[in-house]
């Protein structure tokens, strides 16, 4: 437990700060500066608990750091009885196989077009670039061949906050692999015209922008607003985009599944998306 204290305070210094010494047979009855040892131990525990939680993302995910673990929970638990992809309503099964029952027509009928993937609504690239390890790298990010690397792998290796953000289930939705790849790290926006590249699925991707179907615009806005609040100082929402997301949230109110999804994630991940939960209570 003592090793959880950061900022150069090692276990011996932490014990010393709280008046705890080793080899003292009468310590249980000794008062130090007006406090009994048991009170000192309580203080020590409080210090450790405080150090274990980074206040910069205390409202976000602090339960799961593994992206793979989160994807497994989403597939097997959160979406166990809800087998439709987010944008186009294609059906998927527990083996991550997709059947295009919602009108989606693949551009390339390859493996990825028929495979389920878990998409970050707020792209990992969008918040990842705010981490020094992502854009600059680190001396500890060296592969087996001695070559340095940066980007997602370096941030994943060295930053706990990045791992928590990447694994946040509030920000993950089931997506057709092909569509996830085409959307890439593009931001959401309104695109002129109504081009249909994916059959009857109303998803448009053009000029490094993506316009989602009207039926999920509110869901997207509430996820962005949550991520912006849960992980401040990562530049997730610009002033221009905030106006767009606030408008989308009003146009597309929460539905029964969005409320249930938030409730299930909250119960497992131990934090809420208040932009969904407060609307579900009305």
N, C-alpha and C positions, 0 to 999 in steps of 0.2 A: 504493500500500500504506500509506503513512504516514497517509493520511486515515482509515484504519480505527481509529486510536487515538482513544479518547473521553476524556470528562471534562476537556476543555479543553487537552489536550496536543497542540499542533499539530506539524507536521512538523519545524520548526526546533528546537523544544524537545526533541522525541524524539531527533533527531540529536545535539543537544548533550548530552543525558543519557547517550548511549552513546559520547561522545567522537569523533564523526564530524563533520568540518568540510569545507566546500567549498574548492576551489582549493588543496589541499595536495598537492604533487607527491611528497612523501616519506612520505606517510601509510602506505603499505603496509609500510614497514620501521620505523615508529614505534610504540613501546609507550606506552599511556596507562594510568596507574595499574596497571601490571603486566600489562595485557592487550593482546594484539595487536589490530589492527583487525579481523582476520577473526573473532576471538572476539567483538568488539563487534557485528559484523554478525549473528552467530549469535544473540546475545542480543536484538538488535532483531527478528529474525524470530520468536523465541519470544514476545516481547511482543505482536507483531501477531497471532500465532496465538491467544494467550490472549484478546486483546481481541475477536477475531472470534466467540468462543463465549461466550454468556451462560450462566454456570453455573446460573442458576435454571431452565433447561430443557435442560441438557446431555444428559439421558437421553431427551429427546423428539425430535421431528423438527427437524433443523437442515439439511435438504437442500432441501426445496421450500417456498416461500412462496406459490405460486400455487394457490388452490383449484381453478381451472379446469384447471391442469396435472395436479394430482392426480387429478381426475375422469377425465381423458383416459387417464392411465396405468392407472387401475383398470379402465376399460372395455376398453381395447385390449390390456393385458398381464396384469394380475393376474387378471381374470375372463374372459380370452380363451376359456377352455374350460369355464367354470362359469357358466351362464346362468340362474340361479335367484335370485329376490329373497329377501331375508333372512328376513322374517317369514312369508310365505305361499307361497313356492315357485313363484310365477308365472314363466314363461319370458320372457326378453328377448333381443333380438338386438343386433347392432352398431350399429343405427340408433336404439337406445333405445326400440324399440317393445315393448310387453308383450302376451303372450298368457296369459290367466288359466287356466293348466292345473293349478294347485294348490288349487283350490276357492274361490278368492277371488271374491266377488261384489261389484262396485262399488256404492256408495251412489248415486253419480251417474255415469252412463256418459258422461263427458265426456273431453276430451283428457288431462287430468291422471290420470285413472284408468287410462289405457292408455299412460302414459309413464313411462320409467325416470328416477328421481332418485337422487342419492347422499345418504344421510341421515347426519347426525352422531348417533352413538349417544349420546354426551354432547353435548347440544345446544349450538350456538354461543352461544346466549343464556345458557346456564348458566355458561360460563366467561367469556364476553364481558363480563358485568356486573362482573367483578373488575378490568377495565381502566378507568382514569380517563377515557380518551377515549370509552368507551362510555357511562358513566353521567353524565359531566359535559360532555363535548365538549372542544374546544380552539380557540384563536384561529385556528389554521391550517385548521380545518374550516369553510370558507366556500364556498358554491356560486357559480356564475357570476352569479347574481342578487344576490349579497351576503348571502344568508341563511345563518345558521349551522346546522350539523347535528351530531348526535352519533350514538350507537348503533354498529351494525355498520360502517357506511361510514366513520365517523371512526376507529374502532379499526383497521380494515383499511388506512386511509390512513397512519396514523402509527406503529403498533406492529408491529415485526417479530415479536415474540413472539406476538402475536395471530395474525398471518398464518401462522406456523409451526403453531400449534395448529389453526387452521381447516383447514389443508391436510394435517394428519396422516392418512395413509391407514389407520393402525391403527384410527382412530375412524370410518371411513366404510364404509357398507354399501349395497348396491343395494336400493332400496325402490320400491314402487309410489307414484307421485307423489301420488295421492289420500290414501293412508295416511300418507305423510310429512307432508302438510299437516294431516291430522287429529291426528296425534300431536303436531305443533307442537313446543313446547319443554317438554312435560310430562315429569315424572320417572317412573321406573318404580316400580311398587308392586304389591301384591296387592289385587285388587278383589273384593269379595264377589259371589257368584253367577257364572253362566256365560253371560252374554248373548252372542249371536252376531249381530253386525251385519254381518259380512263373509263370509257364507256359512259354509263349513266351516273357514275360517281362524281359528284360536284366538287372535285378537288382540282385546283389550278396551281401550276408551278411554272414560273416564268421570270427571267431576269433576276435570279437569286432572291425571289420572293415567293411566298406560298399563300394562297387564299383558300381557307378551309370551307367545308360545307356549312351552311347557316345553322344546322342542327347541333354543331359542336363549338360554335364560336364563343358562346358563353362559358362552356367548360374550359376552353383554352384561356380565356381572359382571367378566370378565377384561379387557374393554375399559375399563370404569370404573376398575378397580384400576390398570391401566396408566396411564391419563390422570392419575389422582390422584398417582401417583409421579413421572411424567415431567414434570409441570407443577405443582409444589407451590405452596402459598399461593394457590390459586385457588378453594378451597372446593368442589371437585368432589364429594367424598363426605362426608356427615355421619356421625356415629357410628351413628345408626339405620340408615342405608342400608348402611353397611359390613357390618353383621350380615346384612342381607338378601342382599347380593351374595356374601358368603362362603358362605352357605347354598346359594345358587343354583349357585355354582362347584362345590360338592361334589355336588349333585344331578345336574348336567349336565356331565359330564366332556368333555374335548376329543375331537373326532373327527378323522378323516383330513383333511377339507377345512380345518378350522380350523388344523391344523398346517401344511398346505401354504400356506394364505393368509398366515399369519404369516411363513413362510419367504420367500415371494415379496416381501412388503412389506419385510422386513428387508434383503433383498439389494438392493433398489432405493432405499429410503429411508435405509438405513444405521443403523438402530437397531431394537432388538427389543422385543417385548412379552414380558417374562420370565414373565408369568403363563400364557402359552400355551407358549412354547418349553421351559420346564423340565418341563411336563407331557408334552410330546411326546417327551422324551428317556427317559421312564420305561418 
